[in-house]
Amino acid sequence: GLVIDGRTLEHVLHDSLQNIFLELTEKCRAVVCCQATPLQKSVLVRLVRNKLKAMTLAVGDGANDVSMIQVADTGVGISGQEGMQAVMASDFAISQFRHLQKLLLVHGHWCYTRLTNMVLYFFYKNVAYVNLLFWYQFFCGFSGTSMTDYWILILFNLLFTSVPPIIYGVLDKDVSAEMLLQLPQLYTMSQ
């Protein structure tokens, strides 16, 4: 990782040193800014996001981290002694920094697999319904007659096929939380 303070960061953010700094940050897994101004933090996140085309995660616990959290792809606010401004501006909120590991490795993995399964299910159900309509047109000689009543068509997405996505979205856990914490490599393999 790379730890950089506010005075050094001010010099690095000038155009002449940006490319060298970006080459250095590409080789790091994490960049920690300490005693930097809110503007410096947000400029740094925006720079890494735009120039390196990297996905950014910003973690903050106070009002001075709000702009950084809003610029990042994913913002995590820690509720604590400095107030609730970071939590209100973030995508996710945790009570302590140590919960970040479980948020990323466990809930992030589960969310990713649930979303992919739901997308696959929606493709499957729509392809199945369109195929049914397609083959029905051969049967009726392409006359344009409706195969089903309009109410059935409306209720198809609303009621008939809504239970599996809800079950996937709420209950699906492909790997236990303990296993995901023991093997963090499973997060990257699921992608």
Disulfide bonds with the S-S distance in Angstrom:
none
